[in-house]
Amino acid sequence: MGIATLIDRIFGRTPEASKETAKDRLRLVLMHDRSDIPATMMDAIRAELVQVLGKYVEIDQEAMDVQLEKDAGAIGLVLNIPIKRVKTEAEASEALAAMQALQEGKDQAKEKAKDQAKESAEKVEKAATASADG
């Protein structure tokens, strides 16, 4: 038995385990392809989960695992999110208030953008009408 084989046995690495890991990775890639969820969308889902859960708990983002699993024709989102600590009610309330203020700011910005677009459209329409009349 070679030293590499001995090290693999000590750390529990076997050719069979490597084979299973490779199968799992391939299965995950295929599920992503079949589910029509692009990697960028999966990243966005992960980021939003972190944001929402972060209001209430501290999570270990490095160990967070988000996967798709397929069973009997259905695709499921499977999450493994280690929690470091639950926030106090005061911390959660503060985070929630900050998130609400941020959302209100976004909503106001959207409304302002809609108003500006409407004004621009009206100006273009007036210019086109004046041009046609002139």
Contacts in CASP RR format, 6 or more apart in sequence:
PFRMAT RR
TARGET T0000
AUTHOR 0000-0000-0000
METHOD contacts of the structure
MODEL  1
MGIATLIDRIFGRTPEASKETAKDRLRLVLMHDRSDIPATMMDAIRAELV
QVLGKYVEIDQEAMDVQLEKDAGAIGLVLNIPIKRVKTEAEASEALAAMQ
ALQEGKDQAKEKAKDQAKESAEKVEKAATASADG
7 13 0 8 1.000
8 14 0 8 1.000
28 67 0 8 1.000
28 68 0 8 1.000
31 68 0 8 1.000
31 69 0 8 1.000
31 70 0 8 1.000
31 75 0 8 1.000
32 39 0 8 1.000
32 42 0 8 1.000
32 68 0 8 1.000
34 70 0 8 1.000
34 75 0 8 1.000
35 68 0 8 1.000
35 70 0 8 1.000
35 75 0 8 1.000
37 68 0 8 1.000
42 66 0 8 1.000
42 68 0 8 1.000
45 66 0 8 1.000
45 77 0 8 1.000
46 64 0 8 1.000
46 66 0 8 1.000
49 64 0 8 1.000
49 66 0 8 1.000
49 79 0 8 1.000
49 81 0 8 1.000
50 59 0 8 1.000
50 61 0 8 1.000
50 64 0 8 1.000
51 99 0 8 1.000
53 59 0 8 1.000
53 81 0 8 1.000
54 87 0 8 1.000
54 95 0 8 1.000
55 87 0 8 1.000
55 92 0 8 1.000
55 95 0 8 1.000
55 96 0 8 1.000
55 99 0 8 1.000
56 86 0 8 1.000
56 87 0 8 1.000
56 92 0 8 1.000
56 95 0 8 1.000
57 83 0 8 1.000
57 84 0 8 1.000
57 85 0 8 1.000
57 86 0 8 1.000
57 87 0 8 1.000
58 83 0 8 1.000
58 84 0 8 1.000
58 85 0 8 1.000
58 87 0 8 1.000
59 81 0 8 1.000
59 82 0 8 1.000
59 83 0 8 1.000
59 84 0 8 1.000
60 81 0 8 1.000
60 82 0 8 1.000
60 83 0 8 1.000
60 84 0 8 1.000
63 80 0 8 1.000
63 82 0 8 1.000
64 79 0 8 1.000
64 80 0 8 1.000
64 81 0 8 1.000
64 82 0 8 1.000
65 78 0 8 1.000
65 79 0 8 1.000
65 80 0 8 1.000
65 81 0 8 1.000
66 77 0 8 1.000
66 78 0 8 1.000
66 79 0 8 1.000
66 80 0 8 1.000
67 77 0 8 1.000
67 78 0 8 1.000
67 79 0 8 1.000
68 75 0 8 1.000
68 76 0 8 1.000
68 77 0 8 1.000
68 78 0 8 1.000
69 75 0 8 1.000
69 76 0 8 1.000
69 78 0 8 1.000
70 76 0 8 1.000
87 95 0 8 1.000
END
